[in-house]
Amino acid sequence: MLVPPVVPEGYNAGRNVSVRERLRPDFDALGVRVGSFVILPEVETGVGATSNTYLSTTDEVASPFAYLRGVVAMRSNWSRHSLRLSGEGEARRFIGQSARNEDRLKVSAIGQLDATTHLTVQGSVAGDLDFENPFSGEALPVAAAVSRYRRITGSLTGRYTAGRVRGTWIVDRTSLSFQPLALRSGNFRDQSDRDRGVSRATVQFEYAQTPSLAFMGQISYSRTGFERPLASGAPNRDSNGLRILGGVNFDLAGRVRGTIGVGYTRRNYLAPLYPDAQGISVESRLEFFLTELTTVTVSSQRVLEDSQIGGDGSYWDSRSTLSVDHELLKNLILSASGQVVKQNYVVSSRRSESLRVAASARYLSSRRIEVNGSLSYGERTLTTNAPSTEIRELRMQVGAKLKL
């Protein structure tokens, strides 16, 4: 999602450790110490192949690709307060299909001030250049596959904890700017009418009934403003949004931890061209600890998203995900996941269904060397008044990572 919903993860009370979270002292990178900071650089390179380079419904083109990714993170090692700076870049080249080449870049900074024993304040800012997810519902898959955007985000979070009560407030701003769409014909399509800013304010309150169980309530207000009208001259999709959630956070030692939130959301559009939308909203994530070596995660979500397809103003995105992480050896982690997504557009009869499954393995050879591989399959069916269209992609890749 271009603008993911805000749900502070408060369920982790430190009673469980997942396979992904577990420290592996014999294989974790030591980094380079500079004063009171630790610098963690890494470089990864690999090759792979896709069965449908442009995610087209017809005329599928398969191609191999190669990628190079670099990451550097710097984190503080202070007794109080914290600061983390990071940057990463990735170049992916599709052999013989240069129009599909991808260049990604991201920089971020997160700082936390421990004001008192009860109050912490965290600020973050990030900027990235990326490509749209073709399995999202905001744009048609063939366009999203080569649609590049710039995103700048900033947020300020305050958290106050006293006894059984914890309050969290968040204000955040996301600015999106879309680059001209490079078509396979060599021409370009302007996407500037998709440029927008989203401002939000969120307040969450939690009350701990027991050390393992807390009840929570959340209210969030958002304002979406587009920079210019649609290319057709019609008014754009400026709107105000409200979401209210209620639920529970829990962390039961050796069993399960998670958050379950259910509530209501509403989107009011300023232009009468787009009807208002409202309905049930869901945010949940559960982690089951079958053994110390196996973690099963189940999550579900139902949120209202902006659409740029036809005359639709918004669509409901409902998704369920199941993933399993297993530590076969201390240095060999196997993962598998599956996700089902349904997207219902508010104005039209357009519907979209997606299925994605994936399997991966990480082999930690030493502190400095990691080998990984993945295999994934995705399909999306888009139904309108016309016959349905379907896309499929099978992708695999293997890579090696060097860490310091």
N, C-alpha and C positions, 0 to 999 in steps of 0.2 A: 504494500500500500504506500502511496506517495505521502500521505499524512496519517500515520497510524494513530489509533485512539490512545488516550492517556489513561492507564490503569496502573498506579504504583504497586509494585509487587511487594506486599507486606507479609506474605505468608511464611517466609523463611525465618524460622526462629532458631536455626542452628542445630536442630535435632536430627537432621538427615543430610547425607552427602550423596549427590547423584554421581553416576559414572563420569559424566562430563566435567563435574566440578572437582572430582578427586585429585588431590595433589599427588604427583609422581616424582618424588625427590630425585630419583636416579635418572630421570629423563627430562625434567623441566629445565628450560634454558636458564642460565645464571645471569645473563646480560652483562653489561659493562657499567660499573659504578663510577659516577662522576659526582663528587661531593655527596650531597644527600639525595641524589637521584639515581635511578637504575634505568639504563637505556637497553631496550630489547629490540634489536633489528633481526629481520628474517627475509629471505628471498626464496621464492617458489617458482618452479618452471615445470611444464608438462605438455602433454599432447592429448588429443582426443578426437572425437568425430561426432557429427550430428546427422540424422537421417533427413532432416527438413530444415535447411539453413535459414530460409525466410519465413518459416511457419506458415506456408501457403496451403490453401485448401486444395489446390490443384498444382500441377507442375512442380512437384517436390524435388528439391535439389539437395543431394547429400554432399557433404564436404568434410575433410579433416581440418583440424585447427591446432594451433600451438599458442601457449600463453606464457606470460612472464609477469610475476606479481612480487611487489616489494612492500614491506611494512616496517615501520619504525615507531616504537612507542617509548615514551619517557614517563616514569611515574616516580612520585616522591616517596621518601622513606622516613617520614616525620612521625613523631609520637602523637601529634595532634594535627588536624587539618590534612588535606591531601590535594594533590594536583596531578593530573594525567594529560599528557599531550600525545597525539598520535597522528600519523599520516600514512596513507597507502595509495598505491597506484597499480593498475593492471592494464596490460596490453594483450588483446586476444586477436589473433589473425586467422581468418578462415581462408584456407588455401584455394585460390582460384575464384573466390567470391569476396572481393575487397569491399563491396558495398555493405557487407555485414560486419566488417571489422569493428571491434569495440575497444575504446580507451576509457578507463574509469579512474577517477581520482577522488580521494576523500581526506579531509583534515578535520580534526576535532580537538577540543579542549574541555576538560571537566575539572572543576575545582570545588572543594567542599570546605566550609568553615564550621568548625565545631564551636559555636558561640558559647554554649553552656553545656552542662551535663544533660540538659533536657532538649536543647534546641540546636538543630543543624540547618545550615543553608547551603544549597548546592546550585551552582550556575554552570551552564554548558552552552557551547556554540559549536556548530559544525557546518561544513560546506562540502558538497560533493557534486561531481559530474557523473551521470549514470544513464543507463538505458532502461526503458520501461519494461515491466514484466508482461510478456504477451498473454499470460493467463489471467491478468486482471480484467476488470470489466469496464475500465475507463475508455479504452480505445480498441479498435479492431485489431486482432492478433497480427496481421500482416503489416500493419502500420506501427504497432507497438514494438515489434521486433527490431526496428531500425530508428525508433524515436528516442532522441537523446534530450536530457533535461538537466538543468542546474537547480540544485536545491540548497537553500541556506536556512538553518534552523537555530533558534536560540531559546533557552528556557531558564527559569529561575524557580527553584523548589525550596520550600521551607517545611521542616518536619519537627513537631513538638511532641515529646513523649513524657508523660508523668503518670506513674502508677499504671493503672489499667487502661489509660486513655492515650490515644495517639491521633494527632491531627496533621494533615498534609495539605498544603496548597501549592498549586503549580500555575504559572503563567508561561505560555510559550507562543512563538511566532514562527511560521514556516512560509518561505517565499519560493515559488516555483516559476521557472522560466524555461520554455521549451524551444529547442533549436529547430531550424527548418528541417523538414523531413526529407531525407535523401531517398529518392525513389530508384527502383532498379533500372528505369529508363535513362537515368542520369539527370533527370530534372529534380527540382526541389519544391516542396509544398510548405507554405508559411503556416506556423502553428502559434503565432503570437497571441491569438485570441484565447489560448489556453492558459496564459500567464496569470498568476493570481497569488494572493496572500491569504493565509489562514491564521487568525489570532484566536487563542483560547484561554480560558481561565477555569481551573478545576479545583474543587475542594473535596477532601475525603476525610471522614471521621471513622475511627475504629475504637471499639470497646472490647477488652479482653475478658471474656467470661471465665476462662481458665488460662493457664500458661499455654495450652495447646489450641484454644479456640477463641476467635474474636469475631464480632459482628461489625460489619462496615456499611457505610452509606456514602454515596458520591454524587456530586452534581457538577456538570460541566456545561459551559456556554461557549459557543464558537461564532466567529464572524468571518465569512468568506467574501472577498472582494476581488473581482477580475479587473485587469488593467485596461481592457478595451472591449468594445462590443464584438459580437461574432462577425466572421468574415462576410456573412450575408447582410449585415447591417442590423440584425435583430439584437435585442438586449441580451446580455450575458446572464450567467447563473448566479449572481450575487445572492447571498442568503444569510440568515441567522439560524443557529442551531442550538438545541437544548437536549441534554441527556441526563437522566437520573438513574442511578444503579443502587441496588441494595443486595447484600449477601453476606458471606462468611469467609474468613481466612482461617486456615488450620494447618497444624504441623504436628503429626502424631509420630513419635519416635519409632523408627524401624518399619513404618507402615506406609503412610501417605502424607503428602502436604499439598496445599493448593489454595486456589481462590475460586469461588463461584459467585458471579454477579449477574443479576437479572433486573431489567428495568424498562424504561420508556425513552424513546428519542423522537424529536420532532425537528423538521427542517422547514423554515418559512422563506420562500423566495420573494425577493423584492419586485421582480417583474411578473405581472399577471399571466404571462405566457406559460409559466411553469407552475403546476399545481403543488401545493404544500404536501409534504410527506410525513407520516408518523407511524409508529409501531413499536413492537417489542425489540429491545436490545439485549444482547447476551455477551458476556465475557467470562470464560472459565478456563482454568488450567489445573490439571491434577497430575501429580507425579507419584507413581506407585513404586515402592522399593521392594521388589519381589525377593531379592537377595542383595548382599553387598555388591555383587557383580552385575546385577541386572536392574535397570531402571526403565519403567514404562510410563510414557507421558501421553495423556489424553487432553485435548483442548478443543474448545468450540467457540464460535464467535458469530454474532449477527450484528452488523453495523450498516449504517446508511452512508453511501459514497457518492461523490459527484460523477456524472457521466458526460462524455463528450461525443456520444454517438447519436446522430440524428437529432431529434427534438427532445430527447430525454434529458431531464434535469438531474435525476438521481437514480440509483438502483440499490437494492438490498443485497448485501454480500453475506451469505451464510456459509460457513466452512467448518469442517470437523477434521481433526488431525490425530493420527495415532503414530507414535514413534517408539522404538525400542533401542536401547543402548546396552551392549553387553561387553564386559571386559573378559575376553577369552584368555588372554595372558596379561601380565602386568604392562606389557608394551604393545598389545594388539587389541584395539577397540573396534568392534563391529557395530554398525548401526543400520536400521531399516525404518522406513516411514511410508505412510500413505495419507493422502489428503483428498477429500471430496469437497468441491465448491459449487454452490448454486447461486446464481445471480439473477434476480428478478427486477426488471426495469419498471419504474413507477408509471410512466406515461404510456408506453407502447406495450405490445404483446411480446416484445423481445425477451427471450430467456437464454441463459447460458449455463452449461454444466461442465465442470472440469474434474478430471481425475489425474492425480500425480502419485507415482510410487518411485521409491529410490532405495538403493542399498549402497553402503560405503564401508571402507576399512581404513584404519590408520595404524601404521606400524612405526613405532618409535625405536629407531635403531640405536640412538644415543641421545645425549643432550643436544647435539647439534644437527642431527639428521633425522628426518621423518619422511616416510614414503606413504602416499595415500592413493586411493582409487575409488571411483564411484560409477554407478550405472543407474540411469533414471529414465522413466517413460512418462510422458504427459499427453493428454488428449483433452480437447475442448470442443464442445458442440454448441453452436450458436443458432437459435431458432427464432425466426421472424415470420411474417406472413408468407414469405417465400419459402422454398424448400430449405431445410437445415443445412448448414455448412459445418464441416468438421476438420479440425487440424490434429495432427499427431506428430510427436517427436520422440525419438529414441536417442539418448546421448550417453556417451561414456568418456571418461578421461582418467589418466594416471599422471601423477606428478611427484616431485621430490622437493623437500623443503630444507633449507640450510638455516640454522638458528645460531645465534651467539649468546 
